[in-house]
Amino acid sequence: MARRDPRPPTDADLAYLRRCVDLAREALDAGDEPFGSLLVDADGVVRFEDRNRVAGGDQTRHPEFEIARWAAANLTPDERAASTVYTSGEHCPMCSAAHAWVGLGRIVYAGSTEQLVGWRRAWGLPDGPVAALPIGEIAPGIDVSGPAPELADELRALHARCAGVDVSGS
């Protein structure tokens, strides 16, 4: 069963999470929502990375979902189980399910679903079309770490920019 109170990411995790935030910024700069993710093998080698690509109209083009697809096609079950997915934002229910079905290992996220929902509500934005459930509600057997408080302000600014909200004075 996944912990309801995940431990914070380690110092070693933060370097990967910073790359995820850079990918999220690349996504936003390209007109997509600010999310980026990495798949790291047991030896610490980045095997796959991607960013959100939903601007074209396909709302399933989340980087975590692309990682699951890539891993299913390119890694053995043991390699998938020993890997870690790093991501700028906690997996949505669709991505949590894909992660579990493919048999990927640990998830480390920079920003939580709870944080994102809180920011959006504070900015007067509507909730998304899918319930904002934490990973453990969808895939209870996955080891989860996050959020990373060191990256919260940067993530909040990226999501505010995406939403067209000015948070420079707050």
Backbone as CSV, one residue per row, in Angstrom:
resi,resn,N_x,N_y,N_z,CA_x,CA_y,CA_z,C_x,C_y,C_z
1,MET,0.844,-1.189,0.000,0.000,0.000,0.000,0.884,1.245,0.000
2,ALA,0.611,2.199,-0.862,1.389,3.446,-0.918,1.160,4.256,0.353
3,ARG,2.205,4.934,0.749,2.080,5.793,1.928,1.208,6.991,1.606
4,ARG,0.407,7.401,2.561,-0.430,8.585,2.367,0.376,9.861,2.590
5,ASP,1.501,9.754,3.286,2.356,10.908,3.539,3.740,10.605,2.967
6,PRO,3.914,10.761,1.637,5.193,10.404,1.022,6.348,11.195,1.612
7,ARG,7.491,10.565,1.651,8.696,11.250,2.135,9.161,12.248,1.090
8,PRO,9.871,13.273,1.508,10.369,14.247,0.527,11.461,13.626,-0.335
9,PRO,11.658,14.152,-1.522,12.747,13.679,-2.374,14.101,13.917,-1.713
10,THR,15.054,13.064,-2.027,16.407,13.194,-1.505,17.182,14.241,-2.297
11,ASP,18.362,14.588,-1.802,19.229,15.505,-2.545,19.570,14.930,-3.917
12,ALA,19.799,13.612,-3.980,20.105,12.977,-5.262,18.923,13.093,-6.229
13,ASP,17.699,13.009,-5.703,16.501,13.131,-6.538,16.352,14.539,-7.124
14,LEU,16.814,15.541,-6.399,16.581,16.925,-6.817,17.189,17.277,-8.170
15,ALA,18.338,16.702,-8.512,18.938,16.991,-9.819,18.023,16.522,-10.944
16,TYR,17.441,15.350,-10.795,16.500,14.846,-11.801,15.232,15.702,-11.827
17,LEU,14.755,16.095,-10.655,13.544,16.924,-10.602,13.777,18.289,-11.241
18,ARG,14.972,18.835,-11.078,15.274,20.122,-11.725,15.190,19.984,-13.245
19,ARG,15.660,18.860,-13.794,15.538,18.637,-15.236,14.065,18.555,-15.627
20,CYS,13.244,17.926,-14.784,11.808,17.852,-15.063,11.185,19.238,-15.113
21,VAL,11.587,20.111,-14.214,11.069,21.484,-14.218,11.540,22.217,-15.469
22,ASP,12.778,21.965,-15.905,13.249,22.557,-17.163,12.399,22.076,-18.335
23,LEU,12.066,20.781,-18.358,11.202,20.246,-19.413,9.809,20.866,-19.343
24,ALA,9.319,21.100,-18.126,8.018,21.752,-17.957,8.051,23.163,-18.535
25,ARG,9.143,23.863,-18.320,9.299,25.212,-18.878,9.355,25.145,-20.408
26,GLU,10.073,24.151,-20.949,10.115,23.964,-22.404,8.709,23.724,-22.948
27,ALA,7.928,22.911,-22.239,6.550,22.644,-22.669,5.749,23.935,-22.708
28,LEU,5.836,24.720,-21.641,5.092,25.975,-21.568,5.528,26.935,-22.670
29,ASP,6.825,27.015,-22.902,7.344,27.887,-23.955,6.851,27.459,-25.339
30,ALA,6.529,26.164,-25.492,6.038,25.636,-26.765,4.510,25.667,-26.861
31,GLY,3.850,26.242,-25.852,2.401,26.356,-25.882,1.655,25.222,-25.216
32,ASP,2.372,24.370,-24.496,1.754,23.255,-23.776,1.666,23.560,-22.290
33,GLU,0.999,22.678,-21.573,0.927,22.806,-20.120,2.282,22.417,-19.521
34,PRO,2.670,23.041,-18.401,4.027,22.868,-17.878,4.241,21.587,-17.059
35,PHE,4.520,20.508,-17.769,4.856,19.239,-17.128,5.997,18.586,-17.897
36,GLY,6.949,18.003,-17.170,8.055,17.273,-17.769,8.445,16.106,-16.892
37,SER,8.948,15.035,-17.528,9.249,13.802,-16.791,10.452,13.079,-17.369
38,LEU,11.092,12.275,-16.512,12.240,11.448,-16.875,12.000,10.020,-16.423
39,LEU,12.570,9.059,-17.165,12.647,7.672,-16.733,14.118,7.377,-16.494
40,VAL,14.464,6.999,-15.277,15.847,6.756,-14.882,15.987,5.289,-14.488
41,ASP,17.008,4.630,-15.043,17.185,3.209,-14.734,17.877,3.011,-13.393
42,ALA,18.060,1.766,-13.023,18.634,1.428,-11.716,20.061,1.941,-11.545
43,ASP,20.761,2.212,-12.660,22.124,2.738,-12.606,22.175,4.260,-12.625
44,GLY,21.011,4.915,-12.634,20.966,6.370,-12.630,21.053,6.996,-14.003
45,VAL,20.902,6.188,-15.066,20.972,6.686,-16.434,19.569,7.082,-16.895
46,VAL,19.456,8.299,-17.437,18.178,8.742,-17.993,17.952,7.972,-19.292
47,ARG,16.893,7.173,-19.310,16.595,6.343,-20.485,15.601,7.013,-21.431
48,PHE,14.754,7.896,-20.896,13.728,8.551,-21.717,13.296,9.809,-20.992
49,GLU,13.043,10.867,-21.751,12.484,12.078,-21.167,11.487,12.669,-22.148
50,ASP,10.520,13.372,-21.598,9.516,14.001,-22.444,8.872,15.141,-21.670
51,ARG,8.076,15.909,-22.404,7.329,17.014,-21.824,5.889,16.900,-22.298
52,ASN,5.034,17.677,-21.697,3.627,17.668,-22.084,3.491,18.084,-23.547
53,ARG,2.563,17.445,-24.253,2.333,17.739,-25.668,0.839,17.753,-25.990
54,VAL,0.048,18.373,-25.116,-1.408,18.362,-25.263,-1.950,19.491,-26.135
55,ALA,-1.115,20.429,-26.510,-1.591,21.595,-27.257,-2.229,21.217,-28.591
56,GLY,-1.861,20.080,-29.135,-2.438,19.636,-30.394,-3.844,19.074,-30.271
57,GLY,-4.360,18.992,-29.055,-5.732,18.536,-28.850,-5.868,17.161,-28.227
58,ASP,-4.784,16.382,-28.173,-4.835,15.061,-27.551,-4.435,15.201,-26.081
59,GLN,-5.427,15.204,-25.210,-5.177,15.426,-23.781,-4.513,14.242,-23.080
60,THR,-4.243,13.152,-23.807,-3.525,12.025,-23.213,-2.018,12.132,-23.417
61,ARG,-1.538,13.179,-24.051,-0.108,13.300,-24.355,0.680,13.852,-23.163
62,HIS,0.483,13.218,-22.015,1.240,13.558,-20.809,2.586,12.842,-20.867
63,PRO,3.659,13.444,-20.356,4.969,12.795,-20.427,5.023,11.483,-19.636
64,GLU,4.286,11.394,-18.539,4.298,10.160,-17.739,3.663,9.005,-18.511
65,PHE,2.637,9.312,-19.288,1.973,8.299,-20.107,2.906,7.857,-21.240
66,GLU,3.621,8.821,-21.828,4.594,8.494,-22.880,5.719,7.630,-22.322
67,ILE,6.143,7.901,-21.094,7.164,7.069,-20.448,6.664,5.636,-20.308
68,ALA,5.427,5.467,-19.865,4.876,4.116,-19.718,4.859,3.391,-21.060
69,ARG,4.427,4.075,-22.104,4.409,3.465,-23.443,5.819,3.076,-23.891
70,TRP,6.762,3.988,-23.720,8.137,3.722,-24.135,8.714,2.551,-23.343
71,ALA,8.515,2.556,-22.042,9.064,1.493,-21.198,8.485,0.132,-21.567
72,ALA,7.190,0.071,-21.850,6.564,-1.197,-22.223,7.181,-1.760,-23.497
73,ALA,7.570,-0.888,-24.406,8.125,-1.322,-25.681,9.630,-1.582,-25.637
74,ASN,10.331,-1.003,-24.668,11.795,-1.012,-24.715,12.507,-1.621,-23.513
75,LEU,11.809,-1.886,-22.434,12.458,-2.417,-21.235,11.824,-3.741,-20.819
76,THR,12.616,-4.581,-20.186,12.085,-5.827,-19.638,11.262,-5.506,-18.393
77,PRO,10.428,-6.433,-17.960,9.686,-6.189,-16.712,10.595,-5.887,-15.521
78,ASP,11.735,-6.563,-15.413,12.651,-6.295,-14.297,13.260,-4.898,-14.402
79,GLU,13.613,-4.481,-15.623,14.156,-3.136,-15.799,13.117,-2.080,-15.457
80,ARG,11.875,-2.313,-15.847,10.810,-1.358,-15.531,10.620,-1.247,-14.019
81,ALA,10.585,-2.385,-13.340,10.362,-2.385,-11.886,11.493,-1.702,-11.129
82,ALA,12.713,-1.761,-11.663,13.876,-1.163,-10.991,14.068,0.308,-11.342
83,SER,13.255,0.841,-12.238,13.399,2.232,-12.679,12.664,3.195,-11.760
84,THR,12.979,4.468,-11.946,12.303,5.541,-11.217,11.797,6.557,-12.236
85,VAL,10.568,7.007,-12.048,10.022,8.083,-12.872,10.069,9.356,-12.037
86,TYR,10.748,10.352,-12.571,10.804,11.679,-11.966,9.887,12.569,-12.777
87,THR,9.135,13.423,-12.098,8.187,14.252,-12.822,7.960,15.578,-12.102
88,SER,7.679,16.593,-12.890,7.472,17.922,-12.310,6.191,17.983,-11.489
89,GLY,5.187,17.205,-11.870,3.917,17.195,-11.155,3.461,15.771,-10.892
90,GLU,2.843,15.575,-9.761,2.332,14.247,-9.407,1.453,13.701,-10.530
91,HIS,1.571,12.422,-10.790,0.793,11.777,-11.850,-0.704,12.013,-11.661
92,CYS,-1.386,12.223,-12.769,-2.850,12.246,-12.769,-3.335,10.784,-12.707
93,PRO,-4.637,10.551,-12.516,-5.129,9.177,-12.471,-4.791,8.358,-13.725
94,MET,-4.881,8.947,-14.899,-4.558,8.221,-16.135,-3.104,7.756,-16.115
95,CYS,-2.203,8.643,-15.750,-0.779,8.319,-15.753,-0.414,7.372,-14.617
96,SER,-1.070,7.526,-13.469,-0.846,6.589,-12.363,-1.221,5.175,-12.780
97,ALA,-2.356,5.032,-13.453,-2.804,3.712,-13.902,-1.837,3.143,-14.931
98,ALA,-1.415,3.943,-15.903,-0.475,3.464,-16.918,0.825,3.007,-16.268
99,HIS,1.323,3.778,-15.315,2.549,3.463,-14.582,2.418,2.093,-13.905
100,ALA,1.306,1.887,-13.220,1.087,0.632,-12.504,0.916,-0.543,-13.464
101,TRP,0.130,-0.361,-14.513,-0.116,-1.446,-15.465,1.168,-1.891,-16.153
102,VAL,2.079,-0.967,-16.438,3.331,-1.301,-17.112,4.353,-1.875,-16.129
103,GLY,4.147,-1.645,-14.836,5.049,-2.200,-13.831,6.289,-1.375,-13.569
104,LEU,6.161,-0.053,-13.723,7.287,0.824,-13.419,7.484,0.923,-11.910
105,GLY,8.689,1.331,-11.500,9.030,1.427,-10.084,8.616,2.747,-9.454
106,ARG,9.469,3.255,-8.615,9.232,4.439,-7.798,8.874,5.671,-8.632
107,ILE,8.058,6.538,-8.032,7.718,7.843,-8.612,8.210,8.923,-7.652
108,VAL,8.890,9.930,-8.198,9.323,11.091,-7.424,8.787,12.325,-8.143
109,TYR,8.015,13.136,-7.420,7.442,14.322,-8.063,7.834,15.588,-7.329
110,ALA,7.939,16.676,-8.110,8.313,17.972,-7.544,7.109,18.673,-6.924
111,GLY,5.986,18.659,-7.612,4.777,19.319,-7.121,3.644,18.314,-6.986
112,SER,2.865,18.441,-5.939,1.772,17.493,-5.691,0.472,17.936,-6.365
113,THR,-0.402,16.977,-6.528,-1.746,17.265,-7.022,-2.439,18.245,-6.085
114,GLU,-2.281,18.046,-4.797,-2.896,18.930,-3.810,-2.423,20.378,-3.989
115,GLN,-1.129,20.563,-4.228,-0.611,21.910,-4.450,-1.232,22.530,-5.697
116,LEU,-1.229,21.791,-6.796,-1.744,22.322,-8.055,-3.223,22.669,-7.952
117,VAL,-4.002,21.788,-7.356,-5.434,22.066,-7.180,-5.616,23.316,-6.313
118,GLY,-4.833,23.436,-5.261,-4.918,24.607,-4.389,-4.583,25.899,-5.103
119,TRP,-3.515,25.875,-5.904,-3.146,27.074,-6.659,-4.267,27.456,-7.616
120,ARG,-4.750,26.485,-8.373,-5.785,26.769,-9.371,-7.054,27.318,-8.719
121,ARG,-7.439,26.750,-7.602,-8.644,27.239,-6.916,-8.421,28.648,-6.380
122,ALA,-7.230,28.919,-5.852,-6.925,30.257,-5.340,-6.956,31.295,-6.463
123,TRP,-6.676,30.874,-7.678,-6.700,31.779,-8.828,-8.086,31.841,-9.470
124,GLY,-9.061,31.147,-8.884,-10.422,31.178,-9.399,-10.638,30.343,-10.652
125,LEU,-9.778,29.368,-10.887,-9.886,28.524,-12.071,-10.734,27.281,-11.771
126,PRO,-11.392,26.731,-12.769,-12.214,25.537,-12.544,-11.346,24.291,-12.357
127,ASP,-11.929,23.291,-11.717,-11.257,22.005,-11.601,-11.205,21.350,-12.977
128,GLY,-10.287,20.436,-13.144,-10.171,19.698,-14.400,-11.307,18.705,-14.566
129,PRO,-11.370,18.044,-15.725,-12.462,17.130,-16.022,-12.333,15.757,-15.343
130,VAL,-11.176,15.484,-14.718,-10.922,14.202,-14.064,-10.625,14.472,-12.586
131,ALA,-11.111,13.611,-11.716,-10.877,13.781,-10.281,-9.378,13.883,-9.994
132,ALA,-9.005,14.836,-9.176,-7.603,15.075,-8.826,-7.222,14.177,-7.650
133,LEU,-6.943,12.918,-7.964,-6.626,11.929,-6.939,-5.122,11.723,-6.841
134,PRO,-4.611,11.516,-5.628,-3.180,11.235,-5.489,-2.850,9.839,-6.050
135,ILE,-1.587,9.628,-6.359,-1.125,8.364,-6.929,-1.595,7.170,-6.111
136,GLY,-1.469,7.255,-4.794,-1.807,6.135,-3.926,-3.256,5.697,-3.997
137,GLU,-4.141,6.572,-4.429,-5.543,6.206,-4.583,-5.767,5.367,-5.837
138,ILE,-4.905,5.520,-6.813,-5.031,4.827,-8.093,-4.127,3.599,-8.137
139,ALA,-2.893,3.749,-7.679,-1.883,2.694,-7.741,-1.241,2.540,-6.367
140,PRO,-1.940,1.860,-5.460,-1.499,1.827,-4.063,-0.181,1.109,-3.794
141,GLY,0.326,0.326,-4.714,1.555,-0.413,-4.453,2.831,0.288,-4.847
142,ILE,2.742,1.511,-5.340,3.927,2.208,-5.849,4.565,3.066,-4.757
143,ASP,5.895,2.977,-4.664,6.671,3.809,-3.748,6.708,5.227,-4.318
144,VAL,6.326,6.202,-3.498,6.182,7.585,-3.957,6.960,8.532,-3.049
145,SER,7.633,9.508,-3.662,8.301,10.578,-2.921,7.892,11.922,-3.508
146,GLY,7.605,12.869,-2.648,7.245,14.208,-3.099,6.284,14.841,-2.115
147,PRO,6.076,16.121,-2.223,6.676,17.070,-3.164,8.049,17.557,-2.705
148,ALA,8.673,18.371,-3.554,9.974,18.979,-3.272,9.749,20.456,-2.975
149,PRO,9.745,20.851,-1.702,9.476,22.251,-1.352,10.417,23.244,-2.039
150,GLU,11.637,22.802,-2.353,12.622,23.674,-2.987,12.169,24.159,-4.365
151,LEU,11.245,23.444,-4.984,10.820,23.768,-6.343,9.413,24.353,-6.413
152,ALA,8.760,24.492,-5.278,7.349,24.918,-5.262,7.128,26.296,-5.884
153,ASP,7.943,27.269,-5.550,7.735,28.621,-6.084,7.898,28.651,-7.602
154,GLU,8.895,27.932,-8.092,9.130,27.886,-9.536,7.966,27.195,-10.258
155,LEU,7.494,26.107,-9.695,6.351,25.406,-10.294,5.095,26.270,-10.276
156,ARG,4.867,26.916,-9.159,3.692,27.789,-9.039,3.735,28.882,-10.102
157,ALA,4.907,29.456,-10.321,5.047,30.510,-11.328,4.786,29.970,-12.740
158,LEU,5.261,28.771,-13.045,5.008,28.177,-14.357,3.513,27.935,-14.575
159,HIS,2.844,27.397,-13.557,1.408,27.126,-13.688,0.597,28.424,-13.747
160,ALA,1.046,29.441,-13.033,0.363,30.737,-13.106,0.496,31.320,-14.504
161,ARG,1.695,31.240,-15.058,1.913,31.740,-16.425,1.037,30.989,-17.422
162,CYS,0.931,29.686,-17.252,0.076,28.873,-18.134,-1.383,29.325,-18.036
163,ALA,-1.815,29.646,-16.812,-3.205,30.049,-16.581,-3.452,31.526,-16.885
164,GLY,-2.381,32.268,-17.190,-2.534,33.692,-17.463,-2.782,34.507,-16.208
165,VAL,-2.242,34.025,-15.096,-2.425,34.679,-13.796,-1.135,35.372,-13.397
166,ASP,-1.239,36.614,-12.941,-0.063,37.359,-12.473,0.111,37.111,-10.981
167,VAL,1.199,36.434,-10.627,1.497,36.173,-9.215,2.771,36.891,-8.780
168,SER,3.211,37.876,-9.559,4.463,38.561,-9.252,4.392,39.329,-7.939
169,GLY,3.236,39.784,-7.536,3.112,40.549,-6.296,2.769,39.706,-5.085
170,SER,2.642,38.389,-5.288,2.274,37.544,-4.135,3.399,36.688,-3.659
